[in-house]
Amino acid sequence: MRPSEPVWPVCEFAEADYCYGIGPIRLRVLRADLSKPIPHDGDTWFGVRGVVIDRAGRPGEVREMLIRAGRMPVPPACKRPRLRVLRSTPV
């Protein structure tokens, strides 16, 4: 059994909330290094790797960027697989 990766929601970030790019961006976060905050321009940022999502909802290129800590979405919960005990005799 392989543990599944949690799926982050698609979020839209304003130009001021990510480095570096022009205009707002829609992104599905694949990985965020929340253990290593990065000071930049007098604020705290996190390194993120994600897939750019276009207006039609289609995935595009994978990008690495900095996102302002205050705009980071809540990380998804890691769900453990539900394991059941198989018994050959009734209890």
N, C-alpha and C positions, 0 to 999 in steps of 0.2 A: 504494500500500500504506500503510495507516494503522498506526502503532505501537500495540500494545495496552497498556492500563494494567495494572500488576501487581495481583493480587487479594490482599488481606490476609485472613487467617483470621478467623473469628468468635471473639471473645475475651470472656470474662466478667470484669468489673471489680467489685471490692467497693466499697461506699459510700466507704470511706476512700481509695480509689485514684483517684477522679475528682471533679471539681468541676463542677457542683453538682447534687445530686440525692439521692434517698432510696432506700436499698436497692441491691442489686447490679443491674448492667446488662449486657446482652449487646449487643455492638457489632461491626459490620464497618467497619473504618476505611477511609475513602475517601481521605483526605489527612491527612498529619501533617507539621507544620513542624518537622523535627528540627534545622534549622539555627539555630533561635531558642529556646533553653531559657528558661523563665520561672521566676524564683525566687518561691516562694509558700509561706507557712507553714513556713519553714526547710527546704524541700526543693526539688528541681528538677522542673518539670512541662513538658509540651509541649502546644501547641494542636493539637486534633484535630477533624476533621469526619468524621462517620460515620453509618451507618444503624443504628437500633435494631432488634434482631432479637428477636422474641417466642419463647416456649418451644416453639412449634410450628415454628419456623424461618422464619416469614414476616417479610419486611422491613416496617418501620414508618416512623416519622418520621426525618428527617435532623436531627442535633443537632451543635452545636459545643460542645466542652468542653475542660477541661484534664485530662490524665491524668498521673499520677505517672511520672517517667522510669524508675524501676525496674520498673514494670509494663508498659511499652510492649512490644508484641510485636516480633519481629525483622522489619524491613521485607522484603517479598518481593523476590526478585531480578528485575531488569529483563531480560527475554529479548529478544534481538535476533532479527528474522526471519531464517530460514535462506534465503540466496540461493544459487541454483545457476546456474552458467554453462551456457548452452545453446550447444552446438556443432553446426554443420551437418556437419562431417566428423569421422570417428573419430580418436582420438588414438593 
